[in-house]
Amino acid sequence: MATVLILYHSRSGNTEEMAKAVEEGVKSSGLKAIRKKVTRATPKELLSVEGIIIGSPTYYGTMAADMKALLDRSVQYHGKLEGKVGAAFASGGVLGGGVETTVLDMTKALLIHGMIVQGDPWGSHYGTVSVGKPSPSAKRECKKLGERVARLIKRLGPTF
Ligand SMILES: Cc1cc2nc3c(=O)[nH]c(=O)nc-3n(C[C@H](O)[C@H](O)[C@H](O)COP(=O)(O)O)c2cc1C
């Protein structure tokens, strides 16, 4: 069964709530989901999954240092993640506080790895964002993100 790894950083629980909703979306689509804090993950774990979804709070307009550290360490597998499906989500403290730039910064790293990132023409276009404690609608968006990644993996088929 195809597997999606959901890695996130969270200090006060907002991003973690989002990660749980993303996990729900992956699982309800029939794929296996592994959700863990980024500090408990190793870059090697990125190799054995079909999808990678990363989430972070916004810290000074970008991702948390722990997420950046994992991405920087993933350079040892540069080229080996090509063709995997990816997505990003982020939490912020205020509207306009950089939550979208955080998602885009994480998305850039996925694209540099050669991964496939699908946009959303209806909801959060770049990846799911939320401000403060995620609202029911933000959680629905997170669930949809997990479903979208799962759907794309199924469409691509067992290519890895
Ligand atoms: C060091 C630090 C920097 C932050 N910088 C920003 C920021 O630039 N923009 C913003 O909107 N929120 C900022 N915040 C607020 C967090 O992004 C926000 O509270 C988020 O929901 C926390 O996620 P968590 O509950 O998963 O830890 C910052 C918080 C901390 C601790």
The ligand as a Tripos MOL2 file, in Angstrom:
@<TRIPOS>MOLECULE
LIG
   31    33     1     0     0
SMALL
NO_CHARGES

@<TRIPOS>ATOM
      1 C1          9.4670   32.3600   17.3970 C.3       1 LIG1
      2 C2          8.1040   32.6300   16.8340 C.ar      1 LIG1
      3 C3          7.9700   33.3990   15.6990 C.ar      1 LIG1
      4 C4          6.7180   33.6280   15.1440 C.ar      1 LIG1
      5 N1          6.6300   34.3850   14.0100 N.ar      1 LIG1
      6 C5          5.4270   34.5520   13.4250 C.ar      1 LIG1
      7 C6          5.3230   35.2890   12.2060 C.ar      1 LIG1
      8 O1          6.2940   35.7830   11.6430 O.2       1 LIG1
      9 N2          4.0920   35.4230   11.6440 N.ar      1 LIG1
     10 C7          2.9680   34.8800   12.2210 C.ar      1 LIG1
     11 O2          1.8650   35.0170   11.6730 O.2       1 LIG1
     12 N3          3.0370   34.1840   13.3810 N.ar      1 LIG1
     13 C8          4.2390   34.0010   13.9820 C.ar      1 LIG1
     14 N4          4.3250   33.2620   15.1400 N.ar      1 LIG1
     15 C9          3.1040   32.6290   15.6780 C.3       1 LIG1
     16 C10         2.9670   31.1520   15.2700 C.3       1 LIG1
     17 O3          3.2190   30.9350   13.9010 O.3       1 LIG1
     18 C11         1.5480   30.6760   15.5820 C.3       1 LIG1
     19 O4          1.2640   30.8790   16.9400 O.3       1 LIG1
     20 C12         1.3340   29.2200   15.2170 C.3       1 LIG1
     21 O5         -0.0380   28.9240   15.1960 O.3       1 LIG1
     22 C13         2.0260   28.2910   16.1990 C.3       1 LIG1
     23 O6          1.8780   26.9700   15.7640 O.3       1 LIG1
     24 P1          1.9610   25.7380   16.7950 P.3       1 LIG1
     25 O7          0.7990   25.8690   17.7580 O.co2     1 LIG1
     26 O8          1.8540   24.5300   15.9360 O.co2     1 LIG1
     27 O9          3.2840   25.8280   17.4990 O.co2     1 LIG1
     28 C14         5.5690   33.0700   15.7420 C.ar      1 LIG1
     29 C15         5.6980   32.2860   16.9000 C.ar      1 LIG1
     30 C16         6.9460   32.0660   17.4490 C.ar      1 LIG1
     31 C17         7.0630   31.2160   18.6930 C.3       1 LIG1
@<TRIPOS>BOND
     1     1     2 1
     2     2     3 ar
     3     2    30 ar
     4     3     4 ar
     5     4     5 ar
     6     4    28 ar
     7     5     6 ar
     8     6     7 ar
     9     6    13 1
    10     7     8 2
    11     7     9 ar
    12     9    10 ar
    13    10    11 2
    14    10    12 ar
    15    12    13 ar
    16    13    14 ar
    17    14    15 1
    18    14    28 ar
    19    15    16 1
    20    16    17 1
    21    16    18 1
    22    18    19 1
    23    18    20 1
    24    20    21 1
    25    20    22 1
    26    22    23 1
    27    23    24 1
    28    24    25 2
    29    24    26 1
    30    24    27 1
    31    28    29 ar
    32    29    30 ar
    33    30    31 1
@<TRIPOS>SUBSTRUCTURE
     1 LIG1         1 GROUP 0 **** ****
